[in-house]
Amino acid sequence: MAKKGNRIQVILECTEHKESGKSGTSRYITTKNKKNTPDRMEIKKFNPILKRMTVHKEIK
């Protein structure tokens, strides 16, 4: 049987959105395996407000 408790929920927030000056935020909720990826995640995701792919970083 597999161990439980390694996966945690994380929030990804767009890095380019604040500099654009537009209102709102682009955030995604996902899970990660803390044992395999102990550092913060960086993933390219779609930002619907800017209408393009941007880098989203894990926030606290």
C-alpha positions in Angstrom: 0.0 0.0 0.0 1.1 3.5 -0.8 1.9 6.1 1.9 -0.4 9.0 2.3 0.4 12.6 3.1 3.0 13.5 0.4 0.6 15.5 -1.8 -0.3 19.0 -0.9 -2.5 21.7 -2.5 -0.7 24.7 -4.0 -1.8 28.0 -5.5 -0.2 29.2 -8.7 -0.3 33.0 -9.5 0.7 34.8 -12.7 3.9 36.8 -12.5 3.3 39.1 -15.4 -0.2 40.2 -14.4 0.7 42.8 -11.7 3.0 44.7 -14.1 0.3 44.9 -16.8 -1.9 47.2 -14.7 -5.1 45.3 -15.5 -7.5 44.5 -12.7 -8.0 40.9 -11.3 -5.6 38.0 -10.9 -4.9 34.8 -12.7 -4.7 31.9 -10.1 -4.8 28.2 -10.5 -5.1 25.5 -7.7 -3.2 22.3 -8.2 -1.4 19.5 -6.2 2.2 18.6 -6.0 4.2 15.8 -4.4 6.3 17.6 -1.7 8.7 14.7 -1.5 9.6 14.9 -5.3 9.4 18.7 -5.7 10.4 20.4 -2.4 11.1 23.8 -4.0 8.4 26.1 -5.5 6.8 25.3 -8.8 6.9 27.4 -12.0 4.5 26.4 -14.8 3.4 28.1 -18.0 -0.4 28.4 -17.9 -3.0 30.4 -19.8 -3.9 33.9 -18.4 -7.5 34.7 -19.6 -7.2 38.4 -18.8 -4.0 38.9 -20.8 -5.2 36.3 -23.3 -1.8 34.5 -23.6 0.5 31.9 -21.9 2.4 33.3 -18.9 4.6 31.9 -16.2 2.7 31.1 -13.0 4.7 30.7 -9.7 3.7 28.9 -6.5 2.6 31.3 -3.8 2.5 30.8 0.0 
